Amino acid sequence: METLEQFDRLPRAIVNPYFNALSIIKNRLIWDLNPSSWSSRKKMEKLKDSHVGRKAIIICNGPSLRKVNFDSLIGTDIYFFGLNKINLMFDETAFRPNAVVASNYFVIEQNKEFYNSTDIQLFLNSDKSDIIKNRSNVVFVNYSGIPRKFARDCSMSLFQGHTVTYTAMQLAFHMGFSEVALIGCDHHFETKGISNKTVIAGETDPNHFHPKYFADGVKWDLPDLLGSEYHYDLADKTYKQFGRKLVNCTEGGKLEVFERMKLEIFINK
């Protein structure tokens, strides 16, 4: 049974659709009764199609991010989504993203000091709204338990898709960007183990752009690379269906779902 529980955090003998539906409805009602949900929905509605025709770059957190010259990106007419603990690079560059997206519980808990002090636009998991101050630059994102969905309008809910990158892709679509690129999306982890399992970090982190990203005994969840790939493919198909484009400008890495493109070409073409 211990082995089974590693794969299924809530093991049950049968799959009960009524239980799942009631759970989704209950969680949604709890969030809708929270005043922060009202303000976040209004902010999200204002962002709908606010950047039609523009380009965006999603800054992922793989080691290849160290190869990017961020100072050269300052002043470009591109909207940048930073993810999770992107603030760990702020001491090394004057570059700042336009927004930061975080969905994982551990990330938000570990990085709450930054989230509670920054003026950068934030998109954060609504389940952690109790530890983040609700202010003008904060939008709490509610996640639905309905699987295998891509939200073209994020005003109600999103699906996590096993990676915060998928959240950023949905937000970029919602905001109207026509071309979106990924950088630092290595899609490869040195640390191996069961997908989604919570583990304890060692002294340094070989999986991200900063050695202290997950380090010194903090908790983090092992990635689900196959689950991520499925949802990346869904995002790619959705963008193409509506005449938009997702490309991978990561230098190296193992993600081959999207068309590859040089970062310089994406920025300048």
Secondary structure, DSSP 8 states (H G I E B T S, - for coil): -HHHHHH-SS--SS--HHHHHHHHHHHHHHHHTSHHHHHHHHHHHHHTTTTTT-EEEEE--SGGGGG--GGGGTT-S-EEEEETTGGGGTTT-S---SEEEE--HHHHHHTHHHHTT--SEEEEEGGGTTSS---TTEEEE-B-S--S---SS-SS-B--TTSHHHHHHHHHHHTT-SEEEEES-----SS--STT-EEE--SS-SSSSSTTSS-TT-EEE---HHHHHHHHHHHHHHHHHTT-EEEE--SS-S--SSEE--HHHHHH-
